[in-house]
Amino acid sequence: MSAFIQQLPALIGVIVGALGSYLAIVRGDRARFRREQTARWEERRLAVYSDYARALKRTVTLTYRVASHLGNDPHPHPLAPEAAAHELASALDARDPVGEALLMLGSPDVVERAREWVVAVMEMERFLAERTQDPEAWSALLARQRAARERYYAAVRGDLALPPGHSGRWILDRSAQGA
């Protein structure tokens, strides 16, 4: 018995060490799981945010082309409203499911900026549906849509903790800036 009592402190030390190792491993695994889960959700949100932007941008591009046909926009590839109707309807159909995914996974700020952007795009669609020919009014709608798009991207970058990005405004004619 005395040999057992002499070995007892060492045995208790082994048990405490094993228990400590087990707890450290469990804590580490939980932390790793949380980090991986957070990364997966961020990847999913980025995909949803990108899909929504791509779907909305498809509509925007079509509106540029129709506006060009009506004499409101300088887009190089005009498209008659009749020819665009099917493509616009298809773009709208593609926008709905990604909009629902955005509502489920998006942060409140991103969803609000997405709403602002889509409202601006819907006003562009309405403008063209009425076959309005007013380049100045169209230009104002474009400016509003571009600002809404920029705010959407800023909200996405903020939600995903990404650095600031490009505004997306391309200057095609450098002579217009005096360069």
C-alpha positions as CSV (number, residue, x, y, z in Angstrom):
1,M,0.0,0.0,0.0
2,S,2.8,2.4,0.8
3,A,4.1,2.0,-2.8
4,F,0.7,3.0,-4.1
5,I,0.6,6.0,-1.8
6,Q,4.1,7.0,-3.0
7,Q,2.9,6.8,-6.6
8,L,-0.4,8.6,-6.0
9,P,1.0,12.2,-6.6
10,A,2.4,11.1,-9.9
11,L,-0.8,9.4,-10.9
12,I,-2.8,12.5,-9.9
13,G,-0.4,14.6,-11.9
14,V,-0.9,12.4,-15.0
15,I,-4.7,12.6,-14.6
16,V,-4.7,16.4,-14.2
17,G,-2.3,16.7,-17.2
18,A,-4.5,14.5,-19.4
19,L,-7.6,16.4,-18.3
20,G,-5.9,19.7,-19.0
21,S,-4.8,18.5,-22.4
22,Y,-8.3,17.3,-23.2
23,L,-9.8,20.7,-22.2
24,A,-7.2,22.6,-24.2
25,I,-7.9,20.5,-27.3
26,V,-11.7,20.9,-26.9
27,R,-11.4,24.7,-26.5
28,G,-9.0,24.9,-29.5
29,D,-11.4,22.8,-31.7
30,R,-14.4,24.9,-30.7
31,A,-12.5,28.1,-31.6
32,R,-11.3,26.6,-34.9
33,F,-14.9,25.5,-35.7
34,R,-16.2,29.0,-34.9
35,R,-13.5,30.6,-37.1
36,E,-14.2,28.2,-40.0
37,Q,-18.0,28.7,-39.6
38,T,-17.6,32.4,-39.7
39,A,-15.4,32.1,-42.8
40,R,-18.0,29.9,-44.5
41,W,-20.8,32.4,-43.8
42,E,-18.6,35.3,-45.0
43,E,-18.0,33.3,-48.3
44,R,-21.7,32.7,-48.7
45,R,-22.6,36.3,-48.0
46,L,-19.9,37.5,-50.5
47,A,-21.4,35.1,-53.1
48,V,-24.9,36.4,-52.5
49,Y,-23.8,40.0,-52.5
50,S,-22.0,39.4,-55.8
51,D,-24.8,37.5,-57.4
52,Y,-27.3,40.3,-56.5
53,A,-25.0,42.9,-58.0
54,R,-24.5,40.8,-61.1
55,A,-28.3,40.3,-61.5
56,L,-29.0,44.0,-61.0
57,K,-26.1,45.1,-63.3
58,R,-27.6,42.9,-66.1
59,T,-30.8,45.0,-65.9
60,V,-28.8,48.2,-65.8
61,T,-26.9,47.3,-68.9
62,L,-30.1,46.5,-70.8
63,T,-31.6,49.8,-69.7
64,Y,-28.5,51.6,-71.1
65,R,-29.0,50.0,-74.4
66,V,-32.7,50.8,-74.6
67,A,-32.0,54.3,-73.5
68,S,-29.5,54.5,-76.3
69,H,-32.2,53.4,-78.8
70,L,-34.5,56.2,-77.5
71,G,-31.7,58.8,-77.8
72,N,-31.1,59.2,-74.1
73,D,-27.7,57.4,-73.7
74,P,-24.5,57.2,-75.8
75,H,-24.3,53.4,-75.3
76,P,-22.7,52.0,-78.5
77,H,-25.1,49.1,-78.9
78,P,-28.7,50.4,-78.9
79,L,-31.5,47.9,-78.4
80,A,-35.2,48.5,-79.3
81,P,-37.6,48.2,-76.3
82,E,-39.5,45.4,-78.1
83,A,-36.2,43.4,-78.6
84,A,-35.2,44.1,-74.9
85,A,-38.5,43.1,-73.4
86,H,-37.7,39.4,-73.1
87,E,-34.2,40.0,-71.8
88,L,-35.5,42.5,-69.2
89,A,-38.1,40.1,-68.0
90,S,-35.5,37.4,-67.8
91,A,-33.2,39.7,-65.8
92,L,-36.1,40.5,-63.4
93,D,-36.7,36.8,-63.0
94,A,-33.1,36.2,-62.2
95,R,-33.0,39.1,-59.7
96,D,-35.8,37.8,-57.5
97,P,-34.2,34.6,-56.1
98,V,-30.9,36.4,-55.4
99,G,-32.8,39.2,-53.7
100,E,-34.4,36.6,-51.4
101,A,-31.0,35.1,-50.6
102,L,-29.8,38.7,-49.9
103,L,-32.7,39.2,-47.4
104,M,-31.7,36.0,-45.6
105,L,-28.0,36.4,-45.4
106,G,-27.3,40.1,-45.8
107,S,-26.6,42.5,-43.0
108,P,-29.4,45.1,-42.5
109,D,-27.2,47.9,-43.9
110,V,-26.4,46.0,-47.0
111,V,-30.0,45.0,-47.5
112,E,-31.0,48.7,-47.2
113,R,-28.4,49.8,-49.7
114,A,-29.5,47.0,-52.1
115,R,-33.1,48.3,-51.7
116,E,-31.9,51.9,-52.6
117,W,-30.1,50.6,-55.6
118,V,-32.9,48.5,-57.0
119,V,-35.4,51.3,-56.5
120,A,-33.1,53.5,-58.6
121,V,-33.0,50.8,-61.3
122,M,-36.8,50.4,-61.2
123,E,-37.1,54.1,-61.8
124,M,-34.8,53.7,-64.9
125,E,-37.0,50.9,-66.1
126,R,-40.2,53.0,-65.6
127,F,-38.6,55.9,-67.4
128,L,-37.9,53.6,-70.4
129,A,-41.3,51.9,-70.3
130,E,-42.9,55.3,-70.8
131,R,-40.5,55.8,-73.8
132,T,-39.4,59.1,-72.4
133,Q,-36.9,61.0,-74.5
134,D,-35.1,63.3,-72.1
135,P,-31.3,62.9,-72.0
136,E,-30.9,65.2,-69.0
137,A,-33.5,63.4,-66.9
138,W,-31.9,60.1,-68.0
139,S,-28.5,61.4,-66.9
140,A,-29.9,62.3,-63.5
141,L,-31.3,58.8,-63.1
142,L,-27.9,57.3,-64.1
143,A,-26.2,59.5,-61.4
144,R,-28.7,58.3,-58.8
145,Q,-28.2,54.7,-59.8
146,R,-24.4,55.0,-59.8
147,A,-24.4,56.6,-56.3
148,A,-26.8,53.9,-55.0
149,R,-24.5,51.2,-56.5
150,E,-21.5,52.8,-54.9
151,R,-23.2,52.9,-51.5
152,Y,-24.2,49.2,-51.9
153,Y,-20.6,48.2,-52.6
154,A,-19.3,50.3,-49.7
155,A,-21.8,48.6,-47.4
156,V,-20.7,45.1,-48.7
157,R,-17.1,46.0,-48.1
158,G,-17.9,47.2,-44.6
159,D,-19.9,44.1,-43.7
160,L,-17.1,41.8,-44.9
161,A,-14.4,44.0,-43.4
162,L,-12.8,44.5,-46.8
163,P,-10.7,47.6,-47.6
164,P,-12.2,50.5,-49.5
165,G,-12.6,49.7,-53.2
166,H,-12.9,51.5,-56.5
167,S,-15.9,53.7,-57.2
168,G,-16.5,51.9,-60.5
169,R,-16.6,55.2,-62.4
170,W,-14.5,54.8,-65.5
171,I,-13.3,57.9,-67.3
172,L,-13.1,57.0,-71.0
173,D,-12.2,60.4,-72.4
174,R,-9.1,61.8,-70.6
175,S,-9.3,65.0,-72.6
176,A,-12.5,65.8,-70.7
177,Q,-10.4,66.1,-67.6
178,G,-7.7,68.2,-69.1
179,A,-5.1,65.5,-69.3
